[in-house]
Amino acid sequence: MKPVVDRLKEEYAGRIEFRRLDTTAGDPEVDRLANQFQIQYVPTFVFVNADGTTSDLLVGGTTETVLRAKLNALK
């Protein structure tokens, strides 16, 4: 998934913020976000609109086409 996400991150630069979080690092902020979004599996993609509302959540590997559609649906 990393090559796909990296390609999309470059394509959407300046329009959408991408964050990659390591849930095994023991970082309190990452733990807080994992709890907030109830992340239990990796990868988990959380799509958040500009106003902070969650647009969608996708668990597991997926295709570039699906990720692109989720990104395009963000407001």
Backbone bond lengths (Angstrom), bond angles and torsions (degrees), N, CA, C in turn:
res aa  C-N    CA-C-N  psi(-1)  N-CA   C-N-CA  omega(-1)  CA-C   N-CA-C  phi
1 M - - - 1.450 - - 1.531 111.83 -
2 K 1.327 116.72 -27.98 1.462 119.44 -175.44 1.526 112.76 -56.61
3 P 1.346 120.11 -46.76 1.472 118.77 179.31 1.530 113.11 -60.49
4 V 1.325 116.85 -37.64 1.470 120.77 179.41 1.524 109.74 -66.38
5 V 1.327 116.56 -47.99 1.465 120.61 -179.09 1.527 110.30 -63.78
6 D 1.321 117.49 -41.59 1.469 120.43 178.52 1.528 111.43 -61.01
7 R 1.328 116.52 -41.08 1.473 120.79 178.71 1.533 110.48 -64.56
8 L 1.338 117.10 -43.86 1.467 120.47 179.59 1.526 110.99 -68.11
9 K 1.313 116.82 -37.53 1.472 120.92 178.38 1.522 110.27 -59.19
10 E 1.318 116.55 -42.15 1.469 120.75 178.44 1.526 110.76 -67.91
11 E 1.322 116.81 -42.99 1.460 121.55 -178.24 1.532 112.11 -64.33
12 Y 1.331 117.63 -38.72 1.457 122.15 -176.35 1.531 113.01 -96.98
13 A 1.313 117.32 11.32 1.471 121.57 -178.77 1.533 110.60 -54.46
14 G 1.326 115.11 135.52 1.456 120.93 -179.55 1.516 114.19 85.84
15 R 1.336 116.98 -11.45 1.463 120.53 180.00 1.524 112.17 -116.18
16 I 1.330 115.83 -35.51 1.461 121.13 -178.08 1.521 108.54 -134.02
17 E 1.325 115.36 134.95 1.465 120.71 178.37 1.526 108.98 -91.51
18 F 1.318 116.05 129.78 1.455 122.20 177.39 1.522 108.34 -108.44
19 R 1.317 116.68 139.20 1.464 121.47 174.84 1.515 108.68 -132.20
20 R 1.314 115.35 132.65 1.459 121.07 174.99 1.520 106.19 -112.23
21 L 1.328 116.53 120.84 1.452 121.04 -175.15 1.523 110.06 -114.99
22 D 1.330 116.25 136.26 1.454 122.71 176.93 1.521 108.22 -95.54
23 T 1.316 116.53 104.68 1.463 120.82 -175.75 1.525 112.40 -76.59
24 T 1.319 117.85 -4.02 1.470 120.73 179.54 1.521 112.60 -99.37
25 A 1.329 118.02 -2.04 1.465 121.44 -173.10 1.525 114.16 -80.95
26 G 1.333 117.40 -14.18 1.455 119.90 -179.01 1.519 113.72 75.94
27 D 1.319 117.47 21.50 1.464 122.73 177.91 1.529 108.44 -78.40
28 P 1.345 117.97 123.52 1.479 120.19 -178.24 1.531 113.91 -57.79
29 E 1.324 118.25 -36.18 1.474 120.88 179.61 1.526 110.38 -68.24
30 V 1.321 117.03 -41.40 1.467 120.76 177.24 1.524 109.71 -64.70
31 D 1.334 116.70 -42.82 1.466 120.44 177.58 1.526 111.29 -60.33
32 R 1.335 116.99 -39.85 1.461 121.52 178.68 1.532 110.68 -62.53
33 L 1.336 116.34 -46.04 1.466 120.20 179.68 1.530 111.17 -65.98
34 A 1.328 116.96 -40.75 1.469 120.47 178.37 1.527 110.39 -60.68
35 N 1.322 116.51 -40.20 1.468 119.96 177.08 1.519 111.63 -69.35
36 Q 1.326 116.59 -42.48 1.463 121.35 -179.27 1.525 111.19 -57.89
37 F 1.338 116.00 -42.71 1.463 120.48 -176.98 1.528 112.51 -98.49
38 Q 1.334 116.30 6.70 1.465 122.76 178.19 1.530 112.14 54.29
39 I 1.321 115.50 45.55 1.457 121.27 -179.31 1.521 109.13 -79.65
40 Q 1.330 115.59 123.61 1.457 121.61 178.75 1.519 112.33 -122.19
41 Y 1.325 117.63 -19.60 1.455 121.72 -174.91 1.526 110.29 -128.53
42 V 1.323 114.36 153.43 1.458 121.26 178.72 1.519 107.52 -120.85
43 P 1.325 118.01 131.21 1.460 126.67 0.98 1.527 112.30 -83.42
44 T 1.308 114.42 150.50 1.458 122.97 169.30 1.517 106.98 -129.04
45 F 1.308 116.32 128.45 1.459 122.23 179.33 1.522 108.08 -107.67
46 V 1.332 116.16 124.43 1.464 121.66 177.52 1.525 106.89 -112.10
47 F 1.314 116.80 124.91 1.457 122.27 -178.90 1.526 107.74 -106.64
48 V 1.325 115.90 116.78 1.460 121.82 -174.56 1.527 109.12 -117.91
49 N 1.334 116.36 127.24 1.468 121.63 177.50 1.526 110.36 -68.65
50 A 1.307 116.55 165.00 1.467 122.50 -179.79 1.522 112.55 -58.44
51 D 1.339 117.42 -27.63 1.465 120.37 -179.69 1.533 112.83 -85.46
52 G 1.335 116.92 2.87 1.460 121.45 177.37 1.509 115.46 92.91
53 T 1.327 117.73 -4.25 1.461 120.12 178.08 1.528 109.88 -80.50
54 T 1.310 115.52 146.83 1.454 120.35 178.85 1.520 109.65 -79.46
55 S 1.314 115.54 124.68 1.457 121.34 179.19 1.523 110.57 -85.51
56 D 1.335 116.02 -42.49 1.456 120.15 -176.92 1.520 109.10 -165.30
57 L 1.320 115.86 163.85 1.448 123.09 176.85 1.519 106.73 -139.95
58 L 1.306 116.43 131.25 1.451 121.65 -176.00 1.520 108.27 -127.98
59 V 1.325 117.20 122.94 1.457 122.22 -178.23 1.524 109.10 -106.73
60 G 1.335 115.44 129.72 1.459 121.13 177.07 1.510 112.42 98.45
61 G 1.302 114.63 171.18 1.460 120.61 178.01 1.516 110.65 -65.52
62 T 1.316 115.00 154.79 1.461 120.33 -178.30 1.517 108.88 -153.29
63 T 1.294 116.61 -173.32 1.462 120.40 -179.61 1.531 110.87 -99.52
64 E 1.301 115.10 161.67 1.461 120.65 175.70 1.521 110.57 -61.66
65 T 1.307 117.53 -36.06 1.461 122.10 179.90 1.528 111.02 -62.05
66 V 1.313 116.94 -43.50 1.466 121.03 179.68 1.530 109.45 -66.74
67 L 1.325 117.74 -45.92 1.469 120.41 179.16 1.525 111.04 -60.04
68 R 1.315 116.63 -44.06 1.466 121.58 179.77 1.543 110.58 -60.05
69 A 1.316 116.94 -42.08 1.479 120.91 178.93 1.523 110.69 -63.62
70 K 1.335 116.86 -41.49 1.471 120.23 178.63 1.532 110.42 -65.16
71 L 1.323 117.31 -41.07 1.466 121.18 179.14 1.530 110.74 -65.65
72 N 1.304 116.63 -41.48 1.472 120.73 -179.48 1.523 112.49 -67.84
73 A 1.330 116.74 -23.09 1.468 120.95 179.98 1.534 112.63 -82.15
74 L 1.329 117.84 -10.28 1.468 120.28 -178.90 1.523 110.26 -67.34
75 K 1.326 114.55 147.44 1.458 121.01 179.81 1.504 109.75 -115.14
